[in-house]
């Protein structure tokens, strides 16, 4: 749904039911986090702080470079976050 590359090797994908991560410029991808809803947007402020937004108004955040993600839970069934 969305792709964010803070540099030429590290990247993130907001996908259906997951957040994907690469450390080799996109040659290989791993699942960094699995969700129960679609992830529609993703953005990192720096190497540690990132946010993702998705269906039903759900927002996920990381403060440790994507090692762990915290969900806010669904906010409403009518809100979808397409850009964050």
C-alpha positions in Angstrom: 0.0 0.0 0.0 2.9 2.4 0.8 6.7 2.2 0.6 9.2 4.3 2.7 13.0 4.2 2.2 14.9 6.5 4.6 18.2 5.6 2.8 19.3 3.4 -0.1 19.4 0.1 1.9 16.7 0.2 4.5 13.0 0.2 3.6 9.5 -0.4 4.8 6.3 -1.5 3.2 2.8 -1.0 4.5 1.0 -4.1 3.4 -2.2 -6.1 3.9 -2.0 -7.4 7.5 1.7 -6.6 7.9 4.6 -4.3 7.9 7.6 -5.5 5.9 11.2 -4.5 6.2 14.4 -4.7 4.1 18.0 -4.0 4.9 19.5 -4.7 1.5 17.8 -2.2 -0.8 14.7 -4.3 -1.4 16.3 -7.6 -2.5 14.8 -9.4 0.4 11.9 -8.6 2.7 11.0 -9.9 6.1 7.7 -9.4 8.1 8.5 -6.9 10.9 5.0 -6.9 12.3 1.7 -8.7 11.7 -1.6 -6.9 12.1 -5.3 -7.8 12.0 -6.1 -5.0 9.6 -4.5 -3.4 6.5 -1.6 -1.1 6.9 -2.0 1.7 4.4 0.8 4.2 5.1 4.2 4.3 6.9 6.7 7.0 7.8 9.8 7.2 9.9 11.0 10.4 11.5 14.5 9.0 12.1 16.1 5.6 12.6 14.1 4.9 15.8 10.7 6.6 15.6 8.1 5.5 13.0 4.4 5.4 12.5 2.0 3.4 10.3 -1.7 4.0 9.7 -4.3 1.7 8.5 -7.9 0.6 8.1 -10.4 1.5 10.8 -8.3 4.4 12.0 -5.7 2.1 13.6 -2.2 3.6 14.2 1.0 1.7 15.0 4.2 3.2 16.4 7.7 2.1 17.0 10.4 3.8 19.1 13.1 1.3 18.5 13.5 1.1 14.8 10.8 -1.4 14.1 11.9 -4.1 16.5 8.5 -3.7 18.3 5.3 -2.0 17.3 2.5 -0.7 19.5 -1.1 -0.5 18.3 -3.6 2.2 19.3 -6.4 -0.2 18.3 -9.2 0.5 15.9 -10.6 4.0 16.4 -13.6 3.8 14.1 -14.9 1.6 11.4 -15.3 4.6 9.1 -11.8 6.0 9.3 -9.0 4.9 7.0 -5.5 6.5 7.3 -4.0 6.7 3.8 -1.2 9.1 4.7 0.8 9.5 7.9 
